[in-house]
Amino acid sequence: SNSLYWLEKVPREKRLISVLVNRNSNSEVEILSDMAELGIEIDEARANQAKSKLEAEKSQKTDKLDAYISEMALSRAMVRLKAAEMAKLRRRGRV
């Protein structure tokens, strides 16, 4: 899409993503992130290694905060893998 084209032109260290989330009919939250990767920029092998490592570590966490942080990191790894998969499909013209 057009936004991906422009995101690709911005150096990684200068990217800022803003997402507006409607919580209910009269409340919304804006999420800002300086972490933005295109699917084509993701190293799938590294992302898979991270996912495997985090899955193994997750079961060993006993502290609630550590377990929560581990779960967030695992979610991030899974989202990165999905983005890489979608980028491959897009290049093949299937998305």
Summary of the structure (lengths in Angstrom):
residues: 95
radius of gyration: 16.2
end to end distance: 10.7
largest distance: 45.0
contacts: 202
relative contact order: 0.13
helix: 60%
strand: 16%
